[in-house]
Amino acid sequence: MKINSDQLITYPLELVYGTMRDRLCELVPFLSGVESIEVEEREEPGPGRLRLLNIWQAKHSSAPKAVRPFVTRKMLRFKDHAEWDDAAHAVSWRFETFTFDKLFDCSGRNRFEAAGANESRLIIEGELDVYPEKVPGVPRFMARKLKPKIEGFVVKLVGANLSDLAGGLQGFLDNT
């Protein structure tokens, strides 16, 4: 499943890009489905390059009601491997779950572009593949029936949180 978003932020490119790269954790109050984001690792492999490992904790309320009985807090936690390229104003990312291997594969790239003197675009392009049969405690026959709901949950958890970033950036910058 493709994840695409193209949103306008009413602040200059360098401010928007730098805020997202260096102050992501501070956006949490402006992200509706996110409980916390913590920087686990930060490495600068060269000029204009930055590697981050961020740990995201989603809110339990972000899961659809139909799958909440099967979803634990730990299942709502994931690793965000991010590689920032300052020259391209872009970040390549890959998400990974903590709980069990291969519940989903999700990766992509965010680009930041000037959209005028004091406006920027956040363009998100990603790919998400979900494997609901890997959810513990869910029988295979039931996984087939719940697949649309579980896919919807993962899409909401990952896709909506990605799409919510522009609004979170806008809200954060409006309040700083």
N, C-alpha and C positions, 0 to 999 in steps of 0.2 A: 504494500500500500504506500502510495506517495504522500509525503507531507510537504505542503507548499504554503508559504505565507509571504506576502509582500505588504509591508505596513510603513506608514509615514510617521516620523517622530519630529516634532517641531523644535529641534536643536541642531547645531552644527555637527558635521560628521565626526570631527576629532573628539568632541565632547561625548557624543553617543558611543563611539567605538571604545574610547578609553574607559568610560563608565562601565560598559558591559564587560570588558576584559578585566578591569582591576577592582570593581566594586560590586560584582554580581551578588555577593552575599547580602549586601545592603538593600537589594531590590525585593527581598522576601516579603516585606509587609505589603508590597504592591502586586504580588503574584497570588491570585486567588486559590490555586490548588497546591501551593507549596508551603510546607511547614518550616523547612530549614534548608540551607545550602552551606556546606562547609568546605573550605579549601584543604584538601588532604596533602597534596604535593604541588609544589611550584618550582619549575626549572626553566632557566633561560639558556637554551642550547646555542644561541648565537644572537647577533644583533637583530633586533626586530622580530625575534621568535620567542614564543613563550609556550610552555607545556604545563597544563594544569590537570590535576585530578580533583574534581569536585564531587562531593557526596550530597545528593539531593534526597530529601525526605518529603514525600507527598502527604497531603492530608487524607485521612481515612474517608472523609466525606466526599472525596473526589471519585471514589469507586461507585459504580452503579449499584443500586440497592440489591439487584438480583445476584451479584457476585460478592457482596460484602461478607456473607458468612464464610466464604472460602479465602478471604483476603486478610492476611496478617499485616501488622505494622512493618515487619521486616520485608514483606513483599513490595511495600511501597517505597522502598529505599533502593537507590541505584547509583552507580558510578558514572560520571560524565568525564570521559577522556577528551580533552580539548587541546588542539594545537593552533595557536594564534599566529597569524602572519601579518605583521603591521604594514608592510609594503602593499599588500593586496586588500587591506582592511577586511580580513576574513578569518573565520575560525572553522576548522574541520573538527567534527565531534563524533563520538561513538559512545553509546550507552550500554551498560552491562548491569545485570541484576546481581544482588548479593545472595539471594535465597537459593536459587537453583539454576542450573545451566540451561541456557537456550529457551527461556520462556519467550523471549523475543530477541530479534536482531534489529537494531536501530542505529543508523548513522546518517551523516549528512554534512552540510556546509552552510554556514551563515555568512552573508556578504553585507557589508555596510557601504552605502553609496551616498554621495551628496545629492540632494534633490533641490538645490537652491542654496542661497547664502546661509540661511539659518534653518534648514530642514535636511533630514536624512531619511534614507530608506533602509529598513532591515529586511533582507530577503533571505528566507529560510527554505532550503531544499533538502529533503531527506527521504529515506526509505525505511519502512517499518514492516517487518514480518513477524507474525504472532503464532505461537505454538501452544494453544490452550490445553492440549492433552498433557502438558507437563505440570499443570497445577496440581499439587499434592492433595489427595483426598477426593478428587473429582474423577469418577469412573469414566472410562473412555466413551461409552455410549452417551453419557451425559455431557462430556466435553464437546461432542459434535453438536448437541442441542444448544449448549451454552456458548459455543464458539463466537457467534455474532455479539453476544453480550460481553464476553471476555475481550474480544477484539475491540469493541467499543470502549471498554474500560482502559485498555492499554493505549488506544488512540487518544482517549481523553486525557489520560495521565501524561503521556509523552507529547502527543501532538498539540493538545490544548495548552500545556505548559510552555511549549516552544512558541506557539502563536501568541501567548499571553506576555511574552517577553517585551514586545514593543510597547504594549500598554503599561507594563511594569516600569520600563525605562522612562516613558513619558511621565508617569506619576511620580517616580522618584525625582527626576530632574525638575518637575514642576514644584516639588516640595523642598528643594535644596537651595 
